[in-house]
Amino acid sequence: MNETNTISTRVFNPFAEHPLSPALEQDDGGKAKSTARPLVRITRRSRRMLDRDNLWGSAKIIIDQLRASEIIHDDDEESIRLEVAQTKVKTAKEIGTVVEIEYASEG
């Protein structure tokens, strides 16, 4: 609570228009995008391990943001291949989440 005894919170709109950061921009050289399902691999790095259902649940917000940012077309099983994993780390500096997206090469 703040000085006026109200609870304030920020809720971000995942569908708001935001320019892609340079790291997310893709230069396809004018080629059409692949129709193959991309592999989305999310690796959680933490000092505590989660059980399977919590691990997969923790990936939902990331997948939803990838879809809202139009980095992936959709988040259903027909549109992406999803791998969710976790690794245990020793220090706080190593904590984080790694998101990798691999597109199958055609040809």
Summary of the structure (lengths in Angstrom):
residues: 107
radius of gyration: 17.4
end to end distance: 58.5
largest distance: 63.1
contacts: 199
relative contact order: 0.26
helix: 18%
strand: 21%
